[in-house]
Amino acid sequence: MLRQAFNPIVYAILPTNFKIPAASCSTISSAFLHNSHTVRENASSNNRDHDTSRPTLLSPPTSAYVHLPFCRKRCHYCDFAIVALGSSSSNTTDDDPRITNYVRFLCREIEATTAVTLPENHSPLETIFFGGGTPSLVPPRLISAVLDSLRSKFGVHFNAEISIEMDPGTFDTTKMKELLALGVNRVSLGVQAFQEELLRACGRAHGIKEVYEALDTIGSCGLANWSMDLISSLPHQTPEMWEESLKLTIEASPAHVSVYDLQVEQDTKFGALYTPGEFPLPSETQSAQFYRMASEKLSNAGYEHYEISSYCKSGYQCKHNLTYWQNKPFYAFGLGSASYIGGVRFSRPRKMKEFMGYVQNLEDGLANHHDIGSVDSKDTAMDVVMLSFRTARGLELRSFAAEFGSSLLISLCKALGPYLESGHVIALDKEKRALHADELESTLLDEKKIEEVVHFLRLSDPDGFLLSNELISVAFAAMSP
């Protein structure tokens, strides 16, 4: 339960490489987590509860996820849709035909995609996220080609957040400056650990030397908006090692930190070697200790814990990821990626041959990347609850009641009553002040007062976040009796 509870959409939910909790209790997780074939999720077979006035479902996407699946080799914990180029690949991928050909198909997919709205109502993209894989293996000229396709098809806001994932050892100052010149203004650096033995045990293609070289490169290029990724609960990882990684991360002073708990997936090398909770993996108690340590040390260092696995300095939330947490629509392009348009989640094929066939069918009018049709209201409500509970802001009750009905809201609040009393769930008033126990008790007894008094529900940090699977399961049971 623990690992799933705060496992960061481990690279996948949404697009392909995000991380999401509670696969067993989410209506959306099956669409988010690496489907092997194209699927449509959340589409109802009838028209019940369909409300065409819902702005969340029908508003045009202003975000795009682009999957660049190339890596030097597959890490031992990775089950993403990737293409391993070979360990020798670093900055010498300019003429690799596998990359060039894939980007050609990626641009064709973008160009063949039908915009959701008419040109006169079109909103330009406000966030673009290049995820992987290791996007920093892709030559800047090919990143430029993708950006040109997006700009031509959808438009790109002059102040758009354009993020790219990069791994140590795959870029130098020249490449970084070329990417910044293209408009990339945010980097997510996949460090994972500061111990050589842990990096080797994970099958990472970089070592500590490359980590510090990457940090020097980012610093020399003057990039302020960059994030560092760390993984906890690795094999043989001790609390002392984790504390050191957190300490060195804080010293590096990234604007954003993502802390992911290891998820052992079945079809990976780790899945063949290890059983969750058994040595050399940390126990659930130790994993909880790692999570608490991260929350404490990063918060004390001035980072805001704004999402279950994300911390940032003031003003540096990842705008693209907020699209996911706020259940807003987004485009996605590339191998295995999943879009969310019109209340429908749509996953592309995970295998290259099938993906290229999908693009050809899209161009020939034999495939569609989205359908705006009937959507089950309760499924959407569950998505909203699950994603909102990942954030420090939590669930905004008035908009939830306006969209899904007061009865659903009251059922949710009553079901979570025991956890409100235990402090795992916090109720906030309109001033975002936590309600005292006596205020809360009297409010829950009077259904009319719930909407008047309680404006937000959020999980406590860290105890509520650690229990998020159970809390989301309770919420789902109350909403779908």
C-alpha positions as CSV (number, residue, x, y, z in Angstrom):
1,M,0.0,0.0,0.0
2,L,2.7,2.5,1.0
3,R,4.7,2.4,-2.2
4,Q,1.7,2.7,-4.4
5,A,0.3,5.5,-2.2
6,F,3.0,7.9,-3.1
7,N,4.6,6.3,-6.1
8,P,4.8,9.2,-8.5
9,I,2.6,8.3,-11.4
10,V,5.8,6.6,-11.8
11,Y,6.4,7.9,-15.0
12,A,3.3,7.3,-16.5
13,I,0.0,8.2,-15.8
14,L,-0.7,10.4,-18.0
15,P,1.5,10.4,-20.9
16,T,4.0,7.5,-20.5
17,N,6.4,8.3,-17.8
18,F,4.4,9.6,-14.9
19,K,3.6,8.0,-11.7
20,I,0.3,7.4,-10.0
21,P,-0.9,5.6,-6.9
22,A,-3.6,3.1,-6.1
23,A,-3.9,1.2,-9.3
24,S,-6.4,-1.1,-7.7
25,C,-8.8,1.6,-6.7
26,S,-8.6,4.1,-9.6
27,T,-10.9,4.3,-12.6
28,I,-8.1,6.0,-14.5
29,S,-5.0,4.1,-13.6
30,S,-5.5,1.4,-16.2
31,A,-5.5,4.1,-18.9
32,F,-2.5,5.9,-17.3
33,L,-0.2,2.9,-16.7
34,H,1.3,1.7,-20.0
35,N,-1.4,0.0,-22.0
36,S,-0.1,-2.4,-24.6
37,H,-2.6,-1.3,-27.2
38,T,-4.7,1.8,-28.0
39,V,-7.6,2.2,-25.6
40,R,-10.4,4.6,-24.8
41,E,-11.1,4.9,-21.1
42,N,-14.0,6.5,-19.2
43,A,-16.3,6.5,-22.2
44,S,-19.8,5.4,-21.1
45,S,-21.9,3.1,-23.3
46,N,-24.9,5.3,-22.6
47,N,-25.7,8.9,-22.0
48,R,-26.3,8.8,-18.3
49,D,-24.9,11.8,-16.4
50,H,-23.5,13.3,-19.5
51,D,-23.3,17.1,-19.1
52,T,-22.1,18.9,-22.1
53,S,-21.7,22.1,-20.1
54,R,-18.7,20.8,-18.1
55,P,-15.8,23.2,-18.8
56,T,-13.2,20.7,-17.6
57,L,-14.2,18.1,-20.2
58,L,-14.8,20.3,-23.2
59,S,-12.3,23.1,-22.7
60,P,-9.5,22.9,-25.3
61,P,-6.1,21.5,-24.2
62,T,-3.3,24.0,-23.6
63,S,-0.7,21.4,-22.7
64,A,1.1,18.8,-24.7
65,Y,3.2,15.8,-23.6
66,V,5.8,14.5,-26.1
67,H,7.3,11.1,-25.6
68,L,11.0,10.7,-26.7
69,P,11.6,7.0,-25.8
70,F,15.4,6.7,-26.3
71,C,17.7,5.6,-23.6
72,R,21.3,4.3,-23.5
73,K,20.0,1.2,-21.7
74,R,17.1,0.1,-19.7
75,C,17.3,0.7,-15.9
76,H,16.5,-2.3,-13.7
77,Y,13.3,-0.7,-12.4
78,C,12.0,0.6,-15.7
79,D,8.9,-0.8,-17.5
80,F,8.3,2.2,-19.7
81,A,8.0,2.2,-23.5
82,I,11.6,2.9,-24.5
83,V,14.2,2.1,-27.2
84,A,17.6,1.2,-25.8
85,L,20.3,2.6,-28.1
86,G,23.3,1.1,-26.4
87,S,25.5,2.1,-23.4
88,S,28.0,4.0,-25.6
89,S,25.3,6.5,-26.8
90,S,25.8,9.9,-25.2
91,N,26.3,13.0,-27.2
92,T,26.8,11.2,-30.5
93,T,23.2,10.4,-31.5
94,D,22.9,13.1,-34.2
95,D,22.7,10.7,-37.1
96,D,21.1,7.7,-35.4
97,P,18.4,6.6,-37.9
98,R,16.2,5.2,-35.1
99,I,15.9,8.7,-33.6
100,T,15.5,10.5,-36.9
101,N,12.9,8.2,-38.2
102,Y,10.9,8.3,-34.9
103,V,10.9,12.1,-34.8
104,R,9.6,12.1,-38.4
105,F,6.7,9.9,-37.4
106,L,6.1,12.1,-34.3
107,C,5.8,15.2,-36.4
108,R,3.5,13.4,-38.7
109,E,1.3,12.4,-35.8
110,I,1.2,16.0,-34.6
111,E,0.3,17.3,-38.0
112,A,-2.4,14.7,-38.5
113,T,-4.0,15.4,-35.2
114,T,-7.3,17.3,-35.3
115,A,-7.4,20.4,-33.0
116,V,-10.2,20.2,-30.5
117,T,-11.6,23.7,-31.2
118,L,-12.1,25.8,-34.3
119,P,-9.1,28.2,-35.1
120,E,-11.0,31.2,-34.0
121,N,-11.5,29.7,-30.5
122,H,-8.1,28.1,-30.3
123,S,-5.9,28.6,-27.3
124,P,-2.1,28.2,-27.8
125,L,-0.1,25.6,-25.8
126,E,0.9,26.9,-22.4
127,T,3.0,23.9,-21.4
128,I,5.0,21.4,-23.4
129,F,6.8,18.5,-21.7
130,F,9.4,16.3,-23.4
131,G,9.5,13.1,-21.4
132,G,11.2,9.7,-21.9
133,G,13.1,7.7,-22.0
134,T,16.0,10.2,-22.0
135,P,15.0,13.1,-24.2
136,S,18.5,14.7,-23.8
137,L,19.8,12.0,-26.2
138,V,17.7,13.5,-29.0
139,P,19.7,16.2,-31.0
140,P,18.5,19.7,-30.5
141,R,17.7,20.1,-34.2
142,L,15.1,17.3,-33.9
143,I,13.7,18.9,-30.7
144,S,13.4,22.0,-32.8
145,A,11.5,20.1,-35.5
146,V,8.9,18.9,-32.9
147,L,8.5,22.3,-31.5
148,D,8.0,23.7,-35.0
149,S,5.2,21.1,-35.6
150,L,3.5,22.0,-32.4
151,R,3.7,25.7,-33.1
152,S,2.4,25.3,-36.6
153,K,-0.5,23.0,-35.5
154,F,-1.6,24.5,-32.2
155,G,0.4,27.6,-31.5
156,V,2.7,28.1,-28.5
157,H,2.2,30.9,-26.0
158,F,5.1,33.3,-25.9
159,N,5.6,32.5,-22.2
160,A,5.0,28.8,-22.4
161,E,6.7,26.4,-19.9
162,I,8.8,24.1,-22.1
163,S,10.3,21.2,-20.0
164,I,12.7,18.5,-21.0
165,E,13.9,15.5,-19.0
166,M,17.7,15.1,-19.1
167,D,20.1,12.5,-17.6
168,P,23.6,13.1,-16.4
169,G,26.2,12.1,-19.1
170,T,23.9,12.8,-22.0
171,F,24.5,16.6,-22.5
172,D,27.1,19.2,-22.4
173,T,27.2,23.0,-22.3
174,T,26.8,23.2,-26.1
175,K,23.7,21.0,-26.2
176,M,22.2,22.8,-23.2
177,K,22.6,26.2,-24.7
178,E,21.1,25.0,-28.0
179,L,18.1,23.7,-26.2
180,L,17.7,26.9,-24.3
181,A,17.9,28.9,-27.5
182,L,15.0,26.8,-28.9
183,G,12.8,28.0,-26.0
184,V,13.3,25.1,-23.5
185,N,13.1,26.9,-20.1
186,R,12.8,24.0,-17.6
187,V,14.9,20.9,-17.1
188,S,14.1,17.8,-15.1
189,L,17.4,16.1,-14.1
190,G,17.3,12.4,-13.4
191,V,19.9,12.0,-10.7
192,Q,18.0,9.3,-8.6
193,A,20.8,8.8,-6.0
194,F,24.2,10.3,-4.9
195,Q,25.8,6.9,-4.1
196,E,27.8,5.2,-6.8
197,E,26.8,1.7,-5.6
198,L,23.1,2.5,-5.7
199,L,23.4,3.9,-9.3
200,R,25.2,0.7,-10.4
201,A,22.6,-1.4,-8.6
202,C,19.8,0.4,-10.5
203,G,21.5,-0.1,-13.8
204,R,21.8,3.6,-14.4
205,A,24.0,4.6,-17.3
206,H,25.6,7.5,-15.3
207,G,27.8,7.7,-12.2
208,I,28.4,10.4,-9.6
209,K,31.1,12.1,-11.8
210,E,28.5,12.7,-14.5
211,V,26.0,14.0,-11.9
212,Y,28.3,16.8,-10.8
213,E,29.3,17.6,-14.4
214,A,25.6,17.9,-15.2
215,L,25.1,20.2,-12.2
216,D,28.0,22.4,-13.2
217,T,26.6,22.6,-16.8
218,I,23.2,23.7,-15.6
219,G,24.8,26.3,-13.3
220,S,27.0,27.6,-16.0
221,C,24.1,28.1,-18.4
222,G,22.2,30.2,-15.8
223,L,19.1,28.1,-15.9
224,A,17.0,28.9,-12.8
225,N,14.0,26.6,-13.3
226,W,15.3,23.1,-13.0
227,S,14.2,20.0,-11.1
228,M,16.1,17.1,-9.6
229,D,14.6,13.5,-9.4
230,L,15.4,11.2,-6.6
231,I,14.3,7.6,-5.9
232,S,13.9,6.2,-2.4
233,S,13.5,2.5,-1.2
234,L,16.2,1.2,-3.5
235,P,17.9,-2.1,-2.9
236,H,20.4,-1.9,0.0
237,Q,19.6,1.8,0.5
238,T,20.0,2.9,4.1
239,P,18.5,5.8,5.9
240,E,22.0,7.3,6.0
241,M,22.3,7.1,2.2
242,W,18.9,8.7,1.8
243,E,19.8,11.5,4.2
244,E,23.0,12.1,2.3
245,S,21.1,12.3,-1.1
246,L,18.7,14.8,0.4
247,K,21.5,16.9,1.9
248,L,23.4,17.0,-1.4
249,T,20.2,17.8,-3.3
250,I,19.5,20.8,-1.0
251,E,23.1,21.9,-1.4
252,A,22.6,21.8,-5.2
253,S,19.6,24.1,-4.8
254,P,17.3,23.0,-7.6
255,A,14.1,25.0,-7.9
256,H,12.1,21.8,-7.8
257,V,12.6,18.3,-6.4
258,S,10.6,15.1,-7.2
259,V,10.9,12.3,-4.7
260,Y,9.8,8.9,-6.0
261,D,9.4,5.7,-4.0
262,L,10.6,2.6,-5.9
263,Q,7.9,0.6,-7.5
264,V,9.0,-3.0,-8.3
265,E,7.2,-3.8,-11.6
266,Q,6.8,-7.4,-12.6
267,D,8.4,-7.3,-16.1
268,T,11.6,-5.7,-15.0
269,K,15.0,-6.9,-13.8
270,F,14.1,-5.8,-10.3
271,G,10.8,-7.7,-10.6
272,A,12.7,-10.9,-11.3
273,L,15.2,-10.3,-8.4
274,Y,13.2,-8.8,-5.5
275,T,10.0,-9.0,-3.6
276,P,8.6,-5.7,-2.2
277,G,9.1,-5.5,1.5
278,E,11.8,-8.2,1.7
279,F,15.6,-7.6,2.0
280,P,17.5,-6.0,0.3
281,L,14.5,-3.7,-0.4
282,P,13.5,-1.6,2.6
283,S,10.5,-2.6,4.7
284,E,7.3,-0.6,4.5
285,T,8.2,1.0,7.8
286,Q,11.6,2.0,6.4
287,S,10.0,3.4,3.2
288,A,7.7,5.5,5.4
289,Q,10.7,6.7,7.2
290,F,12.3,7.8,4.0
291,Y,9.2,9.6,3.0
292,R,8.9,11.4,6.3
293,M,12.6,12.3,6.1
294,A,12.2,13.9,2.7
295,S,9.1,15.8,3.8
296,E,10.9,17.2,6.8
297,K,14.3,18.0,5.3
298,L,13.0,19.6,2.1
299,S,10.3,21.6,4.0
300,N,12.9,22.8,6.4
301,A,15.1,23.9,3.5
302,G,12.3,26.1,2.2
303,Y,10.6,23.8,-0.3
304,E,6.8,23.7,-0.6
305,H,5.4,20.2,-0.6
306,Y,2.7,21.0,-3.2
307,E,2.1,17.5,-4.4
308,I,2.5,14.0,-3.0
309,S,5.9,13.5,-4.6
310,S,6.8,17.1,-5.6
311,Y,8.5,19.9,-3.8
312,C,9.4,23.4,-5.1
313,K,10.7,26.8,-4.1
314,S,8.2,29.6,-4.2
315,G,6.9,30.2,-7.7
316,Y,8.4,27.0,-9.2
317,Q,5.6,24.5,-9.3
318,C,5.7,22.5,-12.5
319,K,2.9,24.0,-14.5
320,H,2.7,21.1,-16.9
321,N,2.2,18.6,-14.1
322,L,-0.5,20.8,-12.5
323,T,-2.5,20.1,-15.7
324,Y,-2.6,16.5,-14.6
325,W,-3.4,17.1,-10.9
326,Q,-6.2,19.5,-11.8
327,N,-7.7,16.9,-14.3
328,K,-7.4,19.3,-17.2
329,P,-7.3,18.0,-20.8
330,F,-4.0,17.6,-22.6
331,Y,-2.6,16.3,-25.9
332,A,0.0,13.6,-25.9
333,F,2.2,12.4,-28.8
334,G,4.5,9.5,-29.3
335,L,5.0,5.8,-28.4
336,G,2.8,4.6,-25.6
337,S,1.7,8.1,-24.6
338,A,-1.8,8.8,-23.2
339,S,-3.8,11.9,-23.9
340,Y,-6.9,13.2,-22.1
341,I,-9.4,15.0,-24.3
342,G,-13.1,15.4,-23.9
343,G,-13.1,13.3,-20.7
344,V,-11.6,10.4,-22.7
345,R,-8.1,8.9,-22.1
346,F,-6.5,7.5,-25.2
347,S,-3.2,5.5,-25.2
348,R,-1.0,5.0,-28.2
349,P,0.6,1.6,-29.0
350,R,3.8,0.8,-26.9
351,K,5.6,-1.0,-29.7
352,M,7.3,1.0,-32.5
353,K,5.9,-0.9,-35.4
354,E,2.3,-0.6,-34.1
355,F,2.8,3.1,-33.3
356,M,4.0,3.8,-36.8
357,G,1.0,2.0,-38.2
358,Y,-1.3,4.1,-35.9
359,V,0.2,7.3,-37.3
360,Q,-0.3,6.0,-40.9
361,N,-3.9,5.2,-40.0
362,L,-4.4,8.6,-38.4
363,E,-3.2,10.3,-41.6
364,D,-5.5,8.0,-43.7
365,G,-8.5,8.9,-41.5
366,L,-8.8,5.3,-40.2
367,A,-7.9,6.2,-36.6
368,N,-8.9,9.0,-34.2
369,H,-6.8,10.4,-31.3
370,H,-9.9,11.4,-29.3
371,D,-13.6,11.2,-29.1
372,I,-15.7,13.7,-27.3
373,G,-18.7,11.7,-26.4
374,S,-20.7,10.4,-23.4
375,V,-18.7,10.4,-20.2
376,D,-19.7,8.8,-16.9
377,S,-20.0,11.5,-14.3
378,K,-19.1,9.3,-11.4
379,D,-15.9,8.1,-13.2
380,T,-14.9,11.7,-13.7
381,A,-15.7,12.6,-10.1
382,M,-13.4,9.7,-8.9
383,D,-10.7,11.0,-11.2
384,V,-11.0,14.5,-9.7
385,V,-10.9,13.2,-6.1
386,M,-7.9,10.9,-6.7
387,L,-5.9,13.6,-8.4
388,S,-6.9,16.4,-6.0
389,F,-5.9,14.3,-3.0
390,R,-2.4,14.2,-4.4
391,T,-2.0,17.9,-3.9
392,A,-1.5,20.1,-0.9
393,R,-4.4,22.3,-2.1
394,G,-6.7,19.3,-2.0
395,L,-10.3,19.0,-3.2
396,E,-12.2,22.3,-3.7
397,L,-15.7,21.3,-2.5
398,R,-17.9,24.0,-4.0
399,S,-16.8,23.4,-7.5
400,F,-17.0,19.7,-7.0
401,A,-20.6,19.9,-5.7
402,A,-21.5,22.2,-8.6
403,E,-20.2,19.8,-11.1
404,F,-21.2,16.4,-9.6
405,G,-23.9,17.2,-7.1
406,S,-24.2,17.9,-3.4
407,S,-25.3,14.4,-2.5
408,L,-22.0,12.9,-3.8
409,L,-20.1,15.6,-1.8
410,I,-22.0,14.8,1.4
411,S,-21.4,11.1,1.0
412,L,-17.7,11.7,0.5
413,C,-17.4,14.0,3.6
414,K,-19.2,11.5,5.9
415,A,-17.2,8.6,4.7
416,L,-14.0,10.4,5.5
417,G,-15.3,11.5,8.9
418,P,-13.1,9.1,10.9
419,Y,-10.0,10.2,9.1
420,L,-10.9,13.8,9.7
421,E,-11.0,13.0,13.4
422,S,-7.7,11.1,13.2
423,G,-6.0,14.0,11.4
424,H,-5.2,12.0,8.2
425,V,-7.6,14.3,6.3
426,I,-7.9,18.0,7.0
427,A,-10.9,20.2,6.5
428,L,-10.3,23.9,5.6
429,D,-12.7,26.8,5.6
430,K,-12.8,29.5,2.8
431,E,-9.8,31.2,4.4
432,K,-7.9,27.8,4.2
433,R,-7.9,27.6,8.0
434,A,-8.0,24.1,9.4
435,L,-11.3,23.5,11.3
436,H,-11.0,22.5,14.9
437,A,-12.4,19.1,16.0
438,D,-15.5,20.6,17.7
439,E,-16.3,22.7,14.6
440,L,-15.9,19.7,12.3
441,E,-18.0,17.4,14.4
442,S,-21.0,19.8,14.5
443,T,-20.6,20.5,10.8
444,L,-20.6,16.8,9.7
445,L,-23.8,16.3,11.7
446,D,-25.7,18.9,9.6
447,E,-25.6,18.3,5.9
448,K,-26.7,21.8,5.1
449,K,-23.6,23.2,6.9
450,I,-21.1,21.0,5.1
451,E,-21.0,23.1,1.9
452,E,-21.3,26.3,3.9
453,V,-18.4,25.6,6.3
454,V,-16.0,23.2,4.6
455,H,-14.4,24.6,1.4
456,F,-11.4,22.2,1.0
457,L,-10.5,18.6,1.9
458,R,-6.8,17.7,1.8
459,L,-4.6,14.9,3.1
460,S,-2.2,15.8,5.9
461,D,1.5,15.8,5.3
462,P,3.1,13.3,5.7
463,D,0.6,11.0,7.5
464,G,-2.3,11.5,5.1
465,F,-0.2,11.2,2.0
466,L,1.3,7.9,3.4
467,L,-2.2,6.6,3.8
468,S,-3.5,7.9,0.4
469,N,-4.3,4.5,-1.1
470,E,-6.7,3.7,1.8
471,L,-8.2,7.1,1.9
472,I,-8.9,7.1,-1.9
473,S,-10.4,3.7,-1.6
474,V,-12.7,4.9,1.1
475,A,-13.7,7.9,-1.0
476,F,-14.4,5.7,-4.1
477,A,-16.5,3.3,-2.0
478,A,-18.6,6.2,-0.7
479,M,-19.1,7.6,-4.2
480,S,-20.0,4.4,-5.9
481,P,-22.0,2.3,-3.3
